[in-house]
């Protein structure tokens, strides 16, 4: 399936700004405040769509942005992403394949939507995960792209992984991995991504776009985008303060003089998140220029570091 390349558009990575009820009890309020400022892509969980009726106000076919509908696994499993400071307790509400399917059927698909496969299960083999993913997709009608999230350890045999995925390429558009699982360090992560792309090439196959879940740190996005990741999402833009492509604690904005005067905490939180949106949009524009034109003057140190890491990984 090649439609994903058309929807994802330019050489620049797709950056989806995530929202979740896990760790953010004021989710509906945050969505209402911040979603209008997001012009490109965002991620909402089907779990939250299922349990928070207020989110139905944001489900329209007229939305021209790319919308990623996540599987609900993050909200229901004891698994944080790399940007978590304090482990947020997952919801005790039930979440099964049938809930996922019924929640997905509520979405007014607009052709630019991306649906993440169901993954709220104990660790299964790759073949079992693929089977459950395709079963869910086959039961959900609509014009959307299939984003298959696979849980694998960082030392998983890459050739075996790609050989397991290859027979199903006609039924998926994007393959996804979590940063926490395949990138305990960014060096291990870029080696993993590079090896996956090489393994597809060795089979004379074009690798589908790769989605790195839970990764929205500016430095990490830079390295992984240069290594070949196409889609990023994460909650760090709601947790931290981005400045000059560095992730800082939110209180650092005081010392940098970004937001002067006494304001209510909620106003400051919103201002920081909007600032982070601008930071990431500028980074994406630079990455688009680099990836599209291979400009030799940009990201020189990052490309040198990346080349060193990939050479060591062989």
N, C-alpha and C positions, 0 to 999 in steps of 0.2 A: 504494500500500500504506500503510495507516494504523496498522498494528499497532505500528510503532516508537514512536508517540506514547504508546501505552498502556504499553509496556515502559519507556520513559524516564521516565514518571511525571510528577511535578510540574513547575512552572515552573523549578525549580532546574536548573542544568546538571548533566549526568552527569560525574562526575570519576572516571576510571579510573586506578588506580595501576599503572604499567607495570613489568614485569620483562623483562630481556633478558640473554642470555649475552654480548652484545657490550659489552665494558667491565666486565663483572661475571662473572669466572670462577667465583665462588662462588654462582652463580645458584640452584642447588637449595637450598643452605643458606639463602639470603635468603628464598626463597619459603616454606620451612618455618618460618622465624622470624616473618615478617611477615604472610603471607597470613591466618592466623587472626584478625588484628586488623582486617582490612579487611571492613567490613560492607556496602558498597554495590556497588562494581564494581572489577574489575581487568583488566589486559591481559597476555596471554601470547602469544608468537610461535609460530606453527605450525612454524617452523624449529626452535625449541627443543623443541617437542613431538616432532618427528621424530627429532632427534639425541640427546636426553637422556631415556632411558627412565625415569629416576627421577621425571620429572614426571607419569608416568601415575598416581601416587598421588593427584594433585590433580584428576583427571578423573572426576567423578562426576555422575550425573543428579540427585542429591539437593541439590546446591549451589543455594541460592536467590538468590545474588548474580548481577548482570549480569556476564557474562564476555565480553570482547572477544578474539577470536582473530585476531591480526595476521598479515599476509601473508608475513612473512619477508624483505621487502626491506631493512629496516633492518640486519639481521644480515649481509647479503651484498653490500651496495653501499657504495661510498665516499661516504656521505652522512650527516653527523651532524645532530643536532637543535640547536636554538638554545641549549640549556643545556649543550652539551658544552664542556669546558675543553680536553681533549686528545683529538685524533682517535683513536678506537679502530679498530684494523685489523679490517675485516670478515672473516668466516670464508671459508676457501677451500673449504669443503664445497659440493658441487653443490646447486643449488636451482632446479628447473624447475617448470613448471606441473603436471606429473604428480606431483612430490614434494608440492607444495602440496595437490593434490586428495587424495592418499593420506593425508597427515597430517590433513586435515580430516575424513576418513572415520573417524578414530579417536575423534573427539570424541563423547561421549554427550550429544547436544543436549537441552537442557531447556526450550526455548521462550523463555528469557531471554538466549540467546546472541546475539552479534553477530559476524558473519564478515566480515573485511576482504578486499577483492578482491585477487587476485594482482597484484603490481606489480614483480616483479624482472625488468624488461626495460629495454632502452635507451629513451631518450625517444621516445615514439610520439605520434601525433596523438591528440586527445581521442576521436575516433570509434574509433580502434584500441584505445585503453585501455578504452573502454566495451565493445567487442566481446570482448576477452579476459576482462574481468570477468564478463560475463554467461555466457560459455562455461564458466568455472570454476564459477559458481553452478549452472548447469544440470546439471553432472556431480556435484554434491554434494547428496545427499538429507539432509533433516533440517529440524527446526523452529527456524529461526534468522532473524535479520534481516540484510539485505544492506547492507553498508557499503562503498560504492564510492569508493575512493581515487583521485583524479585528480591528476596532476602537471601543473601549468601555471605559466608565469611570471607574475609579479605584474602585468605590463602586458598580459596576454592580454585580448582583446576580450570583455567580460563578456556582452554581448548574444549574441554568437556562442556562447560557452560554454554559456549557459543554453538556447539553441535546440538545441544538440547533446545536452544532457541530457534535455530535455523529452520527446522521444518514448519514452524508456525509463523514465519514472517508475513505471510499473506493475511494473517488475522490480527496483526498488531501494527501500530504505527510508531510507538515510542517504547523504549525499554528504560526502566528506572531502577536505581539502587539508592540506598540511604547512605548519606555521608558517614554516619556513625559506624556502619558495618564495613564499608569498603575503604574508608579513609580515616583510620584512627590517628594517622598523621597525613598531612596533605601530600607528602612524598609518596607514601604507600598508595594513596588514592589516585594520583596521576599515573603511577605505574600500572594500576589496575585498569583504568580507563584506556590507556594507550594499548595495553595487552588485549583488551576486548576488541578494539578497533582493528588491531593487527590480525587477530584471529578470524574476524569476518573477511578481511582482505585475502587471507590465505585460502579461504573457501570460495574465493571469487564472488563474494557477496558484498553489497553495500551495507554498511552498518546503519541501522535505524538511528534517529536522533536519540541521544541519551539524556535522561532526566536525573539529576542528583537531588534527592529529597533532603530537606532540612539544611540546605547550604545557601546562606545569603550573606555571608561575611564578604566584604569587598575584596580583601586579599585572596581569599579562597576562590571566589568567583573568577578573579583574573587568571589564576593558575589553571583552574579546571576548564575555563573557556578556551584558553590557549591549547589545552590538552585534548579538546574535542567534545566537551559537554555542551549540549544545546539548550537545556532547560534547567533553571534553578528556582527553588522556592525556599521559604523559611520564615521564621518568626523573629529573627534577630533585629529586624528593622523596628519592631515594637519593644524590644528589650534594651537596646543599646543606643549609642550616639556615634554616627559615622562622621569622620573628619579626615580629609585628605587620604581617603582609601584605607583608613585605619579604624578599627572598631574599639570604642572607648566606653567606659561606664557612663551612664546617662548624666551623672552629676558633673562630668567634665565640661559640659556646655557652659557652666558658670565661669570657669577659669578662662575659657576661650572667648567669653563675651558675646556669645551668639544671641542670647535672649536676655535683654536688660529689663530691670524693673520687677516688682513683686506681682506675681500672677498666681491664680489658683493652680494647684498641681495638675488638674486635668488639662488646663490650657497649655501648660508647659509640655506635658506628655504628647499632646496633639502636635504642637509646634516642632518637637524633636522628630516625631515620626514623619512629618511633612518635609522637614529638612533632610532626613535620610532618603526619602523618595527622590529628591533632587540630586543627592550625591550618587545614588545608584543609576539614575538616568544619564548623568554625565559619564559615569564609568561605562555604561552600555554603549553610549555614542562613540567613545574612544575605542572600545573593543570592536565595534562595527567597522570603524575606519581601518583598524589594524587587520582584522580577519578578511575584510573585503579586498583591501589593496596591498596587504603584506608590507606595510610601511616600515622601513628599517629604523626609523627614528623613534618609534614608540615601544614601550614595554621592553626596553633593551635588557635591563637587569633581570626581569622576570623570565624572559625567553632564555637567557643564558643559564639561569638557575634551573629552569625546566629541562633544558638540554642535558645539563649535568646529571640531574636526577634520573632521567630516562636512560642515559648511558650507563649509569650505575646499576639500573634495574635489569639490564640484559645479562 
